[in-house]
Amino acid sequence: QVQLVESGGGLVQAGGSLRLSCVASGFTFSRYRMNWYRQAPGKERELVAEITSDGAITNYADSVKGRFTISRDNAKNTVYLQMNSLKAEDTAVYFCKVLLGFKDYWGQGTQVTVSS
């Protein structure tokens, strides 16, 4: 079965950095676009970054451009989100997601808390 397992979240001071990882299994990882989303308390889930199957093309939400970098290692079935210059407003649960056919699969999420 499809599984996505995120890790790397935690508590960090404003201006700090974190690197999130999402390990995938149950499908051919190298064939699919991967996404990172986040959801802050009381807010809707929003797309943070996405990366094509070969890693050649990436896209970012305006709020994280220049601070976050999405990457992937297809040999390790893993997608990463490097987050630098973190702000209090980046506090959220971060999820990775893959669309297989017509169905979205989500990880359980990892909490990122940025203290100001």
CYANA upper distance limits for C-alpha pairs under 8 A (distance plus 0.5 A):
  1 GLN  CA     25 SER  CA      8.06
  1 GLN  CA     26 GLY  CA      5.44
  1 GLN  CA     27 PHE  CA      8.39
  2 VAL  CA     24 ALA  CA      7.97
  2 VAL  CA     25 SER  CA      6.19
  2 VAL  CA     26 GLY  CA      4.71
  2 VAL  CA     27 PHE  CA      6.76
  2 VAL  CA    105 TYR  CA      7.89
  3 GLN  CA     23 VAL  CA      8.48
  3 GLN  CA     24 ALA  CA      6.18
  3 GLN  CA     25 SER  CA      5.71
  3 GLN  CA     26 GLY  CA      6.73
  3 GLN  CA    105 TYR  CA      8.34
  3 GLN  CA    106 TRP  CA      8.43
  3 GLN  CA    107 GLY  CA      7.44
  4 LEU  CA     22 CYS  CA      6.72
  4 LEU  CA     23 VAL  CA      6.19
  4 LEU  CA     24 ALA  CA      5.14
  4 LEU  CA     25 SER  CA      7.18
  4 LEU  CA     96 CYS  CA      7.54
  4 LEU  CA     97 LYS  CA      8.11
  4 LEU  CA    105 TYR  CA      8.22
  4 LEU  CA    106 TRP  CA      6.91
  4 LEU  CA    107 GLY  CA      5.02
  4 LEU  CA    108 GLN  CA      8.04
  5 VAL  CA     21 SER  CA      8.48
  5 VAL  CA     22 CYS  CA      5.74
  5 VAL  CA     23 VAL  CA      5.74
  5 VAL  CA     24 ALA  CA      7.10
  5 VAL  CA    107 GLY  CA      5.89
  5 VAL  CA    108 GLN  CA      7.18
  5 VAL  CA    109 GLY  CA      8.15
  6 GLU  CA     20 LEU  CA      7.48
  6 GLU  CA     21 SER  CA      5.99
  6 GLU  CA     22 CYS  CA      4.73
  6 GLU  CA     23 VAL  CA      7.05
  6 GLU  CA     95 PHE  CA      7.49
  6 GLU  CA     96 CYS  CA      7.53
  6 GLU  CA    107 GLY  CA      6.87
  6 GLU  CA    108 GLN  CA      7.47
  6 GLU  CA    109 GLY  CA      6.38
  6 GLU  CA    110 THR  CA      6.45
  7 SER  CA     20 LEU  CA      6.25
  7 SER  CA     21 SER  CA      5.81
  7 SER  CA     22 CYS  CA      6.97
  7 SER  CA    109 GLY  CA      8.38
  7 SER  CA    110 THR  CA      6.41
  8 GLY  CA     18 LEU  CA      7.51
  8 GLY  CA     19 ARG  CA      6.40
  8 GLY  CA     20 LEU  CA      5.01
  8 GLY  CA     21 SER  CA      6.66
  8 GLY  CA    110 THR  CA      7.62
  9 GLY  CA     18 LEU  CA      7.50
  9 GLY  CA     19 ARG  CA      8.05
  9 GLY  CA     20 LEU  CA      6.76
  9 GLY  CA    110 THR  CA      5.79
  9 GLY  CA    111 GLN  CA      5.71
  9 GLY  CA    112 VAL  CA      5.39
  9 GLY  CA    113 THR  CA      8.40
 10 GLY  CA     18 LEU  CA      8.42
 10 GLY  CA    110 THR  CA      8.45
 10 GLY  CA    111 GLN  CA      6.63
 10 GLY  CA    112 VAL  CA      5.53
 10 GLY  CA    113 THR  CA      6.61
 11 LEU  CA    112 VAL  CA      6.67
 11 LEU  CA    113 THR  CA      5.25
 11 LEU  CA    114 VAL  CA      6.41
 11 LEU  CA    115 SER  CA      7.80
 12 VAL  CA     16 GLY  CA      6.59
 12 VAL  CA     17 SER  CA      7.77
 12 VAL  CA     18 LEU  CA      8.24
 12 VAL  CA    112 VAL  CA      8.36
 12 VAL  CA    113 THR  CA      6.84
 12 VAL  CA    114 VAL  CA      5.53
 12 VAL  CA    115 SER  CA      6.76
 13 GLN  CA     86 LEU  CA      8.16
 13 GLN  CA    114 VAL  CA      5.89
 13 GLN  CA    115 SER  CA      5.28
 13 GLN  CA    116 SER  CA      6.71
 14 ALA  CA     85 SER  CA      7.47
 14 ALA  CA     86 LEU  CA      5.80
 14 ALA  CA     87 LYS  CA      5.55
 14 ALA  CA     88 ALA  CA      6.79
 14 ALA  CA    114 VAL  CA      6.19
 14 ALA  CA    115 SER  CA      6.17
 14 ALA  CA    116 SER  CA      5.71
 15 GLY  CA     84 ASN  CA      7.55
 15 GLY  CA     85 SER  CA      4.67
 15 GLY  CA     86 LEU  CA      5.37
 15 GLY  CA     87 LYS  CA      6.90
 16 GLY  CA     84 ASN  CA      6.65
 16 GLY  CA     85 SER  CA      5.97
 16 GLY  CA     86 LEU  CA      6.00
 17 SER  CA     82 GLN  CA      8.00
 17 SER  CA     83 MET  CA      5.90
 17 SER  CA     84 ASN  CA      4.91
 17 SER  CA     85 SER  CA      6.73
 17 SER  CA     86 LEU  CA      6.69
 18 LEU  CA     82 GLN  CA      6.67
 18 LEU  CA     83 MET  CA      5.75
 18 LEU  CA     84 ASN  CA      7.25
 19 ARG  CA     80 TYR  CA      7.36
 19 ARG  CA     81 LEU  CA      6.14
 19 ARG  CA     82 GLN  CA      4.92
 19 ARG  CA     83 MET  CA      6.46
 20 LEU  CA     80 TYR  CA      5.99
 20 LEU  CA     81 LEU  CA      5.47
 20 LEU  CA     82 GLN  CA      6.87
 20 LEU  CA     83 MET  CA      8.39
 21 SER  CA     78 THR  CA      7.14
 21 SER  CA     79 VAL  CA      6.36
 21 SER  CA     80 TYR  CA      5.05
 21 SER  CA     81 LEU  CA      7.04
 22 CYS  CA     78 THR  CA      5.93
 22 CYS  CA     79 VAL  CA      5.75
 22 CYS  CA     80 TYR  CA      6.83
 22 CYS  CA     96 CYS  CA      6.97
 22 CYS  CA    107 GLY  CA      8.50
 23 VAL  CA     76 LYS  CA      8.23
 23 VAL  CA     77 ASN  CA      6.31
 23 VAL  CA     78 THR  CA      5.00
 23 VAL  CA     79 VAL  CA      7.24
 24 ALA  CA     29 PHE  CA      7.33
 24 ALA  CA     77 ASN  CA      5.94
 24 ALA  CA     78 THR  CA      6.61
 25 SER  CA     29 PHE  CA      7.87
 25 SER  CA     77 ASN  CA      7.65
 28 THR  CA     32 TYR  CA      8.00
 29 PHE  CA     53 SER  CA      8.28
 29 PHE  CA     74 ASN  CA      7.15
 29 PHE  CA     77 ASN  CA      6.24
 30 SER  CA     53 SER  CA      6.02
 30 SER  CA     54 ASP  CA      7.29
 30 SER  CA     74 ASN  CA      5.86
 30 SER  CA     77 ASN  CA      7.86
 31 ARG  CA     53 SER  CA      5.74
 31 ARG  CA     54 ASP  CA      8.14
 32 TYR  CA     52 THR  CA      7.35
 32 TYR  CA     53 SER  CA      5.16
 32 TYR  CA     98 VAL  CA      7.71
 32 TYR  CA     99 LEU  CA      8.19
 32 TYR  CA    100 LEU  CA      8.33
 33 ARG  CA     50 GLU  CA      7.58
 33 ARG  CA     51 ILE  CA      6.12
 33 ARG  CA     52 THR  CA      4.88
 33 ARG  CA     53 SER  CA      5.12
 33 ARG  CA     98 VAL  CA      7.24
 33 ARG  CA     99 LEU  CA      8.17
 34 MET  CA     50 GLU  CA      6.19
 34 MET  CA     51 ILE  CA      6.00
 34 MET  CA     52 THR  CA      7.16
 34 MET  CA     53 SER  CA      7.69
 34 MET  CA     79 VAL  CA      7.83
 34 MET  CA     96 CYS  CA      7.69
 34 MET  CA     97 LYS  CA      6.59
 34 MET  CA     98 VAL  CA      5.79
 34 MET  CA     99 LEU  CA      8.38
 35 ASN  CA     47 LEU  CA      7.83
 35 ASN  CA     48 VAL  CA      8.08
 35 ASN  CA     49 ALA  CA      6.29
 35 ASN  CA     50 GLU  CA      4.76
 35 ASN  CA     51 ILE  CA      7.02
 35 ASN  CA     96 CYS  CA      6.04
 35 ASN  CA     97 LYS  CA      5.63
 35 ASN  CA     98 VAL  CA      6.94
 36 TRP  CA     47 LEU  CA      6.77
 36 TRP  CA     48 VAL  CA      5.98
 36 TRP  CA     49 ALA  CA      5.75
 36 TRP  CA     50 GLU  CA      6.75
 36 TRP  CA     81 LEU  CA      8.11
 36 TRP  CA     94 TYR  CA      7.38
 36 TRP  CA     95 PHE  CA      6.14
 36 TRP  CA     96 CYS  CA      4.98
 36 TRP  CA     97 LYS  CA      6.79
 37 TYR  CA     45 ARG  CA      7.05
 37 TYR  CA     46 GLU  CA      5.90
 37 TYR  CA     47 LEU  CA      4.88
 37 TYR  CA     48 VAL  CA      5.52
 37 TYR  CA     49 ALA  CA      7.54
 37 TYR  CA     94 TYR  CA      6.20
 37 TYR  CA     95 PHE  CA      5.61
 37 TYR  CA     96 CYS  CA      6.66
 37 TYR  CA     97 LYS  CA      7.90
 38 ARG  CA     45 ARG  CA      6.01
 38 ARG  CA     46 GLU  CA      6.00
 38 ARG  CA     47 LEU  CA      7.13
 38 ARG  CA     48 VAL  CA      7.12
 38 ARG  CA     92 ALA  CA      6.36
 38 ARG  CA     93 VAL  CA      5.91
 38 ARG  CA     94 TYR  CA      4.75
 38 ARG  CA     95 PHE  CA      6.38
 39 GLN  CA     43 LYS  CA      6.80
 39 GLN  CA     44 GLU  CA      6.51
 39 GLN  CA     45 ARG  CA      4.80
 39 GLN  CA     46 GLU  CA      6.82
 39 GLN  CA     92 ALA  CA      5.68
 39 GLN  CA     93 VAL  CA      5.81
 39 GLN  CA     94 TYR  CA      7.10
 40 ALA  CA     44 GLU  CA      7.78
 40 ALA  CA     45 ARG  CA      7.84
 40 ALA  CA     91 THR  CA      6.92
 40 ALA  CA     92 ALA  CA      4.68
 40 ALA  CA     93 VAL  CA      6.89
 41 PRO  CA     92 ALA  CA      7.50
 47 LEU  CA     60 TYR  CA      8.44
 47 LEU  CA     61 ALA  CA      7.19
 48 VAL  CA     60 TYR  CA      6.25
 48 VAL  CA     61 ALA  CA      5.63
 48 VAL  CA     64 VAL  CA      7.66
 49 ALA  CA     58 THR  CA      7.63
 49 ALA  CA     59 ASN  CA      6.01
 49 ALA  CA     60 TYR  CA      4.86
 49 ALA  CA     61 ALA  CA      6.78
 49 ALA  CA     69 THR  CA      8.48
 49 ALA  CA     70 ILE  CA      7.00
 50 GLU  CA     58 THR  CA      6.06
 50 GLU  CA     59 ASN  CA      5.85
 50 GLU  CA     60 TYR  CA      7.18
 50 GLU  CA     70 ILE  CA      7.47
 51 ILE  CA     55 GLY  CA      6.18
 51 ILE  CA     56 ALA  CA      7.96
 51 ILE  CA     57 ILE  CA      6.27
 51 ILE  CA     58 THR  CA      4.97
 51 ILE  CA     59 ASN  CA      7.19
 51 ILE  CA     70 ILE  CA      7.29
 51 ILE  CA     71 SER  CA      7.53
 51 ILE  CA     72 ARG  CA      8.42
 52 THR  CA     56 ALA  CA      6.79
 52 THR  CA     57 ILE  CA      5.99
 52 THR  CA     58 THR  CA      7.08
 55 GLY  CA     71 SER  CA      7.14
 55 GLY  CA     72 ARG  CA      6.91
 58 THR  CA     70 ILE  CA      7.61
 60 TYR  CA     64 VAL  CA      7.08
 60 TYR  CA     65 LYS  CA      6.31
 61 ALA  CA     65 LYS  CA      6.83
 64 VAL  CA     68 PHE  CA      6.13
 67 ARG  CA     83 MET  CA      6.64
 67 ARG  CA     84 ASN  CA      5.63
 67 ARG  CA     85 SER  CA      6.57
 67 ARG  CA     86 LEU  CA      8.19
 68 PHE  CA     81 LEU  CA      7.21
 68 PHE  CA     82 GLN  CA      5.99
 68 PHE  CA     83 MET  CA      4.98
 68 PHE  CA     84 ASN  CA      6.51
 69 THR  CA     80 TYR  CA      8.50
 69 THR  CA     81 LEU  CA      6.17
 69 THR  CA     82 GLN  CA      5.54
 69 THR  CA     83 MET  CA      7.12
 70 ILE  CA     79 VAL  CA      7.80
 70 ILE  CA     80 TYR  CA      6.12
 70 ILE  CA     81 LEU  CA      5.10
 70 ILE  CA     82 GLN  CA      6.87
 71 SER  CA     79 VAL  CA      6.32
 71 SER  CA     80 TYR  CA      5.72
 71 SER  CA     81 LEU  CA      7.11
 72 ARG  CA     77 ASN  CA      8.25
 72 ARG  CA     78 THR  CA      6.23
 72 ARG  CA     79 VAL  CA      4.69
 72 ARG  CA     80 TYR  CA      6.35
 73 ASP  CA     77 ASN  CA      6.62
 73 ASP  CA     78 THR  CA      5.91
 73 ASP  CA     79 VAL  CA      6.88
 74 ASN  CA     78 THR  CA      6.93
 86 LEU  CA     90 ASP  CA      6.97
 86 LEU  CA    114 VAL  CA      7.30
 87 LYS  CA     91 THR  CA      8.09
 87 LYS  CA    114 VAL  CA      6.70
 87 LYS  CA    115 SER  CA      8.37
 87 LYS  CA    116 SER  CA      7.84
 88 ALA  CA    113 THR  CA      8.00
 88 ALA  CA    114 VAL  CA      5.34
 88 ALA  CA    115 SER  CA      6.35
 88 ALA  CA    116 SER  CA      6.25
 89 GLU  CA    114 VAL  CA      8.13
 90 ASP  CA    112 VAL  CA      8.06
 90 ASP  CA    113 THR  CA      7.99
 90 ASP  CA    114 VAL  CA      7.24
 91 THR  CA    111 GLN  CA      8.31
 91 THR  CA    112 VAL  CA      5.89
 91 THR  CA    113 THR  CA      5.08
 91 THR  CA    114 VAL  CA      5.93
 92 ALA  CA    111 GLN  CA      6.57
 92 ALA  CA    112 VAL  CA      6.01
 92 ALA  CA    113 THR  CA      7.12
 93 VAL  CA    109 GLY  CA      6.31
 93 VAL  CA    110 THR  CA      5.88
 93 VAL  CA    111 GLN  CA      4.84
 93 VAL  CA    112 VAL  CA      6.48
 94 TYR  CA    109 GLY  CA      5.72
 94 TYR  CA    110 THR  CA      5.77
 94 TYR  CA    111 GLN  CA      6.75
 94 TYR  CA    112 VAL  CA      7.56
 95 PHE  CA    106 TRP  CA      7.19
 95 PHE  CA    107 GLY  CA      6.27
 95 PHE  CA    108 GLN  CA      7.26
 95 PHE  CA    109 GLY  CA      4.93
 95 PHE  CA    110 THR  CA      7.16
 96 CYS  CA    106 TRP  CA      6.46
 96 CYS  CA    107 GLY  CA      6.19
 96 CYS  CA    109 GLY  CA      7.77
 97 LYS  CA    104 ASP  CA      7.23
 97 LYS  CA    105 TYR  CA      6.07
 97 LYS  CA    106 TRP  CA      5.13
 97 LYS  CA    107 GLY  CA      7.12
 98 VAL  CA    104 ASP  CA      6.24
 98 VAL  CA    105 TYR  CA      5.87
 98 VAL  CA    106 TRP  CA      7.32
 99 LEU  CA    103 LYS  CA      6.13
 99 LEU  CA    104 ASP  CA      4.93
 99 LEU  CA    105 TYR  CA      6.79
100 LEU  CA    104 ASP  CA      6.84
100 LEU  CA    105 TYR  CA      8.00
